[in-house]
Amino acid sequence: MRRHYIILTLLFAGIFLTACNKSSPISKLQSSMEQYPEYSIVLEDMKQDGNFFPEYYHRYKTIYGERGSGSDSMVYRSEVSDWERVDKREYEKYDQYLGMTLASKSPDGDVDNNQYPPGYQYVGNPQYGQWRTDSNGTSFWEFYGKYAMLQTVFGMFDRPVYRNDYDSYRNYRNRGKPYFGNKNQYGTYGNYTKKSNPNFFQRRQVREAQRKRSFSEKVKNRTRRSNMSRSRSRSGGFGK
């Protein structure tokens, strides 16, 4: 018995160490994009499959820049990965950041592993755009024409960055906290995310309904067994 216990302990320890040593898909993506002067890794989608032994998945959108023919020109490309399986701890770590940048490399070459709304690392940089004022006197960020592609791939046409949003973002960054917008527009529970990724929320609703049905069935089965047990107990009493 003691030998069997030791074998099981070593087996579980080996599994645990293997899981700990396995690098995350985000780290692998960062390693694969070290050659590029700029990149962003956005949590495009995530899902959970299975009930008794659930499996967890992420899908990433990568936006990266390559040097063009000119000395200061940059060509931007975007790709969406296949579903990448992640462990539960990794899934829960990023559970609230759907649709947000998880890691990036700035135009200055600085690698950043903090989370923030997509495209914000380019806002405020005079190389990429400028602050404009609308008819109501509200200041907003506008990309230059040659960088309009960034506004497209980051989905920023539907969510312009206003100066007060950017100032709040900088304040949060200085305190080392993730920024979800002044009105919590970003992230898994943000209004922008619900509009841009309806499939995620549909899957979550289906899963929640299945979970409730499963719980209800367990309660019914438990009640049925309890009633049968009491019935047998009463019938056994009459035989005495």
N, C-alpha and C positions, 0 to 999 in steps of 0.2 A: 504494500500500500504506500509506504514511504517513497519507494523508488518511483512508483507511478506518479505520485504528487510532484516529485522533483522533475520528472520528464515534462509534465504539463507546465510547470513553472518556467522551465527553460524554453519551451515552445512558445508560450505567450510572450516571454521576454524578447525572443527573436522577432516575433511579429511586430511588437511594439517598436523595437529599435529600427526595423526595416521601414516602418511608417514614418518614424522621426527623421530618418536619413533621406527619405524621398523628398526631393525638391518640389516645390509647388509649380503648377503650370505658369504662374505669373513670373517666377524667377527664371524659368526656362525661356519664356518670351523675352524677358529683359536681356538675357545672355545672347539670344539670337539676334537682337537688335542693337547690340553694342556698337556695331559698325556705322550706324546711322547717326547723324548729328542731332536729330530731333525725333522723338516718338511719344506717343500716348497709348496707354492700354486701358480701354474702357470695358467695364462689365456690361456686355451687351444683353445677356440673358442668363438665367439660372433655373434649374429645375431639380426636383427630388422624385425619384422613382422607387416603388416598392413600399410595403408597409411594415412587415416583420423585420426585414433586413434592408433598410433603405439605402439607395445609392444616390450620390450627389454629383451634380454636373454644373459646369460653368461654360459660357460661350463668350469669347472676347472679340472686341473690335480694336484693331490696331491701326493707328494713323502715324505715318512716319515720313520724314523728308529725306530726299536724296539730292546731292549736288547736281545742278543742271549744267548746261554747256557754258554759261557765264560764270564769272568768278563769284558773284554774289547771288546767283539764281538758285532756287530750290524747287524741286518737283515733289509734290505730296501725293502719297498713295494711301489707300485704306483697304483693309482686308478683314473679313469676319471668319473666325476660326470654326472648326467643327466643335461638337460638344466635347469638353474635356472633363474627365472624371476627377473629382477632388475628394478629400476626406471630409468628415463631418466638421472637424475643427476649422478647416479652411473655409468651408461653406458658411458656417456661422460667423466667422470673422468678418466676412464681407456681405453678410445678409442684408444690411441696411443701405448698401451702396449701389444698388442696381441702377444702370445708366450713367454712373459717375466714373471719372478717371481714377484708376487704382494706383497707377505708377506712371511716371513720365520722365522724359529727358528734355530739358528746356533748350531754347535756342542758344543759351549761354553754355550748354553742356552739363548743367547740373542735374543729377539724377534725384528724383523726388518720389518717395514711396507714400506720400500722404494722399488723401482722397479729396476731390473737389469737382465741381461741375465741369463737363467737357469743354475745352477750348479756353478756359479762363487764364491759362498760363501765357496766352498771346495778348490778352487784353491789357491795355496800358502801356504796351511796348510801341514806341513811335515808329519802329521799323515796319510794323504790320498794319497799323491803322491810326486813327485819331478820334478824339472825342468831338462829337457834334451836338448841337442843341436843336431840339424840335420846336414846333410852333407854340408849345406850352412852356417852353423854357427849361425842359428836362434834358439833362446831358446823357448821351448814350454813346456806345462804342461802335465805330464803323471801320471795317477792314478796307484796306486799299484794294483796288480792282484785281491786282495780280495775286492777292491772297484771299479772294472771295471763295475759293475752293474750301478753305478752312471753315468758313461760315457754313458751308453746305455739309461737309462730312461730320462736323460736330453738332449739326442740327440747330444752329444758332439763329436761323431766320425767324423761327417761331418763338424765340425767347431772347430778345435783345438784352444786352448787358447794360444796365443803367449805372450811372456813376455811384449812386448810393449803394447799389448791390456790390459793385467792385470794392468800394471802401469797406463794406462789412466783411467781404471775403478776405481782404488784406488784414483786417483786425483779427479774424478767426485764425488765419495762418500764423500771425505773429504769436498767438497764444497756443499754437500747436493743436488746434481743433479742426475737425472737418466742417466744411461749410455746405449747408443744404439750401441756402437761399434765405432771403429775409422773411419769406412766407412759406418756408419749407417746400419749395417747388421741386427740389431735386431729391434723388435717392429713391429707395424702394417705396416709400410712402408719399412721394411728391406728386403733385398734380401733373407736371410735365411728363413724368415717367409713366403715369397711367395712360396718358394719351399716346405716347411714343411706343409703348410696349404692352398692348392689350393682351397678347397671348400669355404672358407671364401671369397676369391676374386671373385670366380664365382658368389656367391650370391650377392656380392656388385655390380658386373657388371650388373646382371639381374635387381636389384633394381634401379640402376641408369638409365637403359634403360626404365624401367616402369615409372620412374619419368619424364623423358623427353617426353615420349608419352603422359602422363597425362597432362603435361604443354602445349604440342602442341594441344591437344584436347580442352583444355580450351580456348586457343587463337582462334582456329577455331570457337568455339561456340560463343565467344564474338564478333568476326568479323561478324558471320552470323546474330546474333541478332542486331548488329549495322546496317547492311545493310538492314535488314527487317524494322527496325525503320525508316531509311531514306526513304525507299520505301513507307511506309504508310504515312509519312509526305508529300511526293510529291503528292501522289494520293489524299490525303485529301485537298490539295491546289486547285486542279482542280474542286472540288465540290463547291467552294465558288462562 
